Amino acid sequence: MKKRILIIGACGQIGTELTATLRKQYAPHKVIASDIREGDADMMQAGPFEVLDAMDYDAVQDVVIKHEITDVYLMAAMLSATAEKFPMRGWNLNMNSLFNVLNLAKEGKIDKIFWPSSIAVFGPTTPKTETPQRTVMEPSTVYGISKQTGERWCEYYFNKYGVDVRSIRYPGLISYKTLPGGGTTDYAVDIYHKAVKHNKYICFLNADTTLPMMFMDDAIKATIGIMEAPQDSIKIRNSYNLSAMSFNPEEVATSIRRYQKDFAISYEPDFRQAIANSWPQSIDDTSAREDWGWKHEVELDEMTKIMLENLK
């Protein structure tokens, strides 16, 4: 079968690296990157690019038809901290973009969709440790509410219309290739940037705020892995729990001190602390490991080494 891939939101934190990886895997001309504005020189030169508003159904449909798209990765979203400042903009972007691709698939114009969910679907009443696949969800942020709603719609479109939509609940993601994108877990990216530049960091979360995290390479591997898995191995059609490691800011600082002995961290929690407090500390992702063979590779100290070496 000829596979042609469209990535919507290709210039974001995940989209940038996902685009590069898929282009290596499938040949650049088969992977069409798109975003609301042009990407950097590397992305623009590496393969086809479309300036595309994810909320414009007709525009998305035009690109799908023009490039004979089979698979869509919908990575466009407004993240947790930013969406709290612009609630309706966050809701509209996160929901309308999803409906556009679900409806194109329902009409037979797309074969397969990847749509990312998040640990933000969980809330203060969710069990905090080893959060189960199926559990109480009462999200308290705009981002979390939109992701939980999106999960319900994905499952509905699969059950009602047979739409092959696949999803994972990302934990906090850490990469040296792109800057933080407005998420609550972004301290774990920013801390490495500040360690390299200033050898100190002021953290917007408390020292002991433990959250589920993942190195970006593992997240990209999971994203492509679930899309390439046989259809009958995907048993969950709302979204899969996904886990790698859990740590807090103080543990990251300790890890950095293995390479920079006098690295200093101080704490000035802001509004993002309340968001972090509503999320799990660790995730049970047994279903993803059993159903489609997910396994992570990178742990905290290895990640710290990679981050510091590459940012330097």
Secondary structure as UniProt FT lines:
FT   STRAND          5..8
FT   TURN            9..11
FT   HELIX           13..26
FT   HELIX           28..30
FT   STRAND          31..35
FT   HELIX           41..46
FT   STRAND          49..51
FT   TURN            54..55
FT   HELIX           57..66
FT   TURN            67..68
FT   STRAND          71..74
FT   HELIX           80..85
FT   HELIX           87..106
FT   TURN            107..108
FT   STRAND          112..114
FT   STRAND          117..118
FT   HELIX           119..121
FT   TURN            124..125
FT   HELIX           142..161
FT   STRAND          164..166
FT   STRAND          168..170
FT   STRAND          172..174
FT   HELIX           184..186
FT   HELIX           187..198
FT   STRAND          200..203
FT   TURN            207..208
FT   STRAND          211..215
FT   HELIX           216..228
FT   HELIX           231..233
FT   STRAND          240..241
FT   STRAND          245..247
FT   HELIX           249..257
FT   TURN            258..259
FT   TURN            261..262
FT   STRAND          264..267
FT   HELIX           272..277
FT   HELIX           286..292
FT   HELIX           300..311
//
